[in-house]
Amino acid sequence: MSKIKTIVIKEGMPSIDEARKKLISEIEIARNAGVRILKIVHGYGSSGVGGALRLAIRKSLNYRKKDGQVEIIIYGERFNRNNEDIKPTMKRYPSLNTDSDYNRNNEGVTIAILKSK
């Protein structure tokens, strides 16, 4: 079973540039440690900052997907049992079924399945 590593990007209200740097660093650390699942807590925008962080982090994850570091991205608001698109991923990584944000439609998180090195 793959362990989920949670990283809290929004802590300390970083700038977008600082948040991206932290994300890139955390992806590299996780991949080097053999971690396959990252849960990124970026906030959803209630403070006026989270929305910008959410968009920037998700954009950065899409770049990481294009360059081969990330395999699958699941937005928190789509991380639920009704999303047919993620059912194969949920079956492949059963630890996702027990995550506290599963079925909560939480826009403040994003799940990234990393490609192994």
Secondary structure by P-SEA (a helix, b strand, c coil): cbbbbbbbcccccccaaaaaaaaaaaaaaaaaaccccccccccccccccaaaaaaaaaaaaaaaaaaccccccccccccccccccaaaaaaaccccccccccccccccbbbbbcccc
